[in-house]
Amino acid sequence: MFRKLTLVFALSLTATPLASLPALAQDGPLRIEITDGIVEPMSIAIPEFFGDAEIAGKVRDVVAADLTGTGLFREIPAEAQIARPGSFASAVAYEDWRAVNAQALVTAEVTGAGDEISVKFRLFDVFAGQPQGDGMQFDARAVDWRRAAHKIADQIYSRLTGEAPYFDSRVAFVQETGPKDARIKRIGVMDYDGANILWMTDSSSLVLAPQFSPDGKSILFTSFDSGFPQIRVLDVASVTSRPLTQGGDSMAFSPRYSPDGRWIVYSLEKGGNTDIWLMDSATGAQRPLTTSPSIETSPSFSPDGKRIVFESDRSGTPQLYIIGLNGGEPERISFGEGRYGAPAWSPKGDMIAFTKQLGDKFHIGVMRTDGSSEKILTESFLDEGPTWAPNGRVVMFTRVAPGGTGQPRLHSVDITGRNMRPLDLDFAASDPSWGPLMP
């Protein structure tokens, strides 16, 4: 069975049946086992895609990079392939693919007509000798070929891992230029892998900490264009922004949306005291959530929107606390050695990522929402500001190199801590915010 999906204006997908192909019912589909132990990558064959050679090659390479970049898949090299199909419709020679230890096989065809492309793909379970789910077709504008590739990789990833996808998503970030004591910063938006960068602000004023809205259509950020930190909201489509706070006697920063977009939680410094505040995103009405003499910042909503984790020094050192949406007494959840900050609640709701300073090292870690099962994922001179992939398996963060010329760079790591990778950018960048999966 084939399914056809169309990328409409590079923003949404619609699904309709296309045509039937032979497919066998499958009990116990091929699936990679993902645990915290040692994972043996699944061997997958991705031979050259059929169709227009130039664009087909580019689409294939992105699909392969997405999958192998997870650390969960190992690509069978082209020189080892002895059973390349003659066409997209050709029967699969399963015995030949078994001979090179391929567990899964991807075949695809990319055709173009004017400004449009069509990408068909099929996934096969080599050892079972049958298709792994339905074939699919993606129709898109030619300029959106990378999105089509990410969509294919997402489908393959989900079928072979049982997890939600995350490749067709975007990241907001801050580009940094100039010396450390006179940084010039601007906000950009890019594909999760660093491609297709769009600039959202210029470098006329200092900007910090962009945060995507739940629908990916707007970005909250902290701006110093008034001379003091205040919160602005930016429309991604029109690349225009407006202020949300304008206090002449206060400073507002670290904003984040609630999962339903109704609320904005942020830090407000007033009269020398910093508390967590809530704003109604529709009316602008504001109220304090905490009223403590301590410094409280970096709030982040739980996926159900009922709780907020934040950083506070009310115990004497920065630690993590959780409070309900209606206020009350916060509950401390961090009790390990060191100083905790910058918490980010996982989209799955099961874990909280954080920055931890212990001695002269900084770490990115994760813990359960009750503070148990703390796990350190990274160690460096300075690692900070974790943000979650839409499926809750990967965390992106900023790593700063030591020394006076050390530059911030974006890195990602999965929740096992084994697969850490730098993002391929040719400039310094910080403050990543991973947006939702694209429709």
DAFEN-V703057 format. One record per run of one state. SS is the DSSP state (@ for helix, = for strand, . for the rest). FROM is the first residue (numbers start at 1). LEN is the number of residues. If there is no record, write none. Layout:
ss={SS/SS}
from={FROM/FROM}
len={LEN/LEN}
This chain:
ss={./=/./=/./=/./=/./@/./=/./@/./@/./=/./=/./=/./=/@/./=/./@/./=/./=/./=/./=/./=/./=/./=/./=/./=/./=/./=/./=/./=/./=/./=/./=/./=/./=/./=/./=/./=/./=/./=/./=/.}
from={1/2/9/12/18/42/47/50/52/53/69/73/76/78/81/94/100/104/114/116/126/130/132/135/142/162/169/178/180/183/184/192/198/200/207/213/218/224/230/236/240/244/250/258/263/271/273/281/286/289/295/302/307/313/319/325/327/333/339/346/351/359/361/369/375/377/380/381/383/389/394/401/408/415/420/423/428/438}
len={1/7/3/6/24/5/3/2/1/16/4/3/2/3/13/6/4/10/2/10/4/2/3/7/20/7/9/2/3/1/8/6/2/7/6/5/6/6/6/4/4/6/8/5/8/2/8/5/3/6/7/5/6/6/6/2/6/6/7/5/8/2/8/6/2/3/1/2/6/5/7/7/7/5/3/5/10/2}
